[in-house]
Amino acid sequence: MSDKGASRSAFSRWRQLRRAKRETKQLIREAERVLRKFPQRSGEKVSGELREATVGARAALAAGKYGPLHEAFERLERLADQHLAFGRKSAA
């Protein structure tokens, strides 16, 4: 019975990492799209911060660890919500 619980836990961690990777990739694409489409709407400082955050998110994706990936996603999402809300697509 304990083996079943351990495999279920491993599956849950794998699924959590997979979802985090997918959401991070989508957010990177969206941030890059908005920066490319509306370069005049974001200043150099803001676009530099966002590009730095996307580079960090890509590095976290390559590392494949949930902790750094989640932190990079949160940072990029916070910056995108703050500076790119005008060009983001809605989830609905």
C-alpha positions as CSV (number, residue, x, y, z in Angstrom):
1,M,0.0,0.0,0.0
2,S,2.8,2.4,0.8
3,D,4.3,1.8,-2.7
4,K,1.1,3.0,-4.3
5,G,1.2,6.2,-2.2
6,A,4.8,6.8,-3.1
7,S,4.1,6.4,-6.9
8,R,1.1,8.6,-6.5
9,S,3.2,11.3,-4.9
10,A,5.9,11.0,-7.6
11,F,3.2,11.4,-10.2
12,S,1.8,14.4,-8.5
13,R,5.2,16.1,-8.4
14,W,5.8,15.2,-12.0
15,R,2.4,16.6,-13.0
16,Q,3.1,19.8,-11.0
17,L,6.5,20.3,-12.7
18,R,5.0,19.6,-16.1
19,R,2.2,22.2,-15.5
20,A,4.7,24.8,-14.3
21,K,6.9,24.3,-17.4
22,R,3.9,24.6,-19.7
23,E,2.7,27.8,-18.0
24,T,6.2,29.3,-17.9
25,K,6.6,28.7,-21.6
26,Q,3.3,30.3,-22.4
27,L,4.1,33.3,-20.3
28,I,7.5,33.7,-22.0
29,R,5.9,33.6,-25.4
30,E,3.2,36.1,-24.4
31,A,5.7,38.6,-22.9
32,E,8.0,38.4,-25.9
33,R,5.0,38.8,-28.2
34,V,3.8,42.0,-26.4
35,L,7.3,43.4,-26.3
36,R,7.7,42.8,-30.0
37,K,4.3,44.1,-30.9
38,F,4.3,47.2,-28.7
39,P,7.9,48.3,-28.3
40,Q,6.9,52.0,-28.0
41,R,4.5,51.3,-25.1
42,S,7.2,50.0,-22.7
43,G,10.3,51.9,-21.9
44,E,13.8,50.7,-22.1
45,K,14.1,50.0,-18.4
46,V,10.9,48.0,-18.4
47,S,11.7,46.0,-21.5
48,G,15.1,45.3,-20.1
49,E,13.6,44.0,-16.8
50,L,11.2,41.8,-18.7
51,R,13.9,40.5,-21.0
52,E,16.0,39.7,-18.0
53,A,13.1,37.9,-16.4
54,T,12.4,35.9,-19.6
55,V,16.1,34.9,-19.7
56,G,15.9,33.8,-16.1
57,A,12.7,31.8,-16.8
58,R,14.4,30.1,-19.7
59,A,17.3,29.1,-17.5
60,A,14.9,27.8,-14.9
61,L,13.2,25.7,-17.6
62,A,16.5,24.3,-18.6
63,A,17.4,23.4,-15.0
64,G,14.1,21.5,-14.7
65,K,13.7,22.1,-10.9
66,Y,10.3,23.2,-9.6
67,G,11.5,25.7,-7.0
68,P,13.6,28.0,-9.3
69,L,11.0,27.6,-12.1
70,H,8.2,28.7,-9.8
71,E,10.1,31.7,-8.6
72,A,11.0,32.7,-12.2
73,F,7.4,32.3,-13.3
74,E,6.1,34.4,-10.4
75,R,8.7,37.2,-11.1
76,L,7.9,37.2,-14.8
77,E,4.1,37.1,-14.2
78,R,4.3,40.0,-11.7
79,L,6.3,42.1,-14.2
80,A,4.0,41.2,-17.1
81,D,0.9,42.1,-15.0
82,Q,2.4,45.3,-14.0
83,H,3.8,46.5,-17.3
84,L,2.2,44.6,-20.1
85,A,-1.5,44.4,-19.0
86,F,-2.5,46.4,-22.1
87,G,-1.3,43.8,-24.5
88,R,-1.9,40.5,-22.8
89,K,-4.6,38.1,-24.0
90,S,-7.3,37.2,-21.6
91,A,-7.6,33.6,-20.4
92,A,-11.3,33.5,-21.1
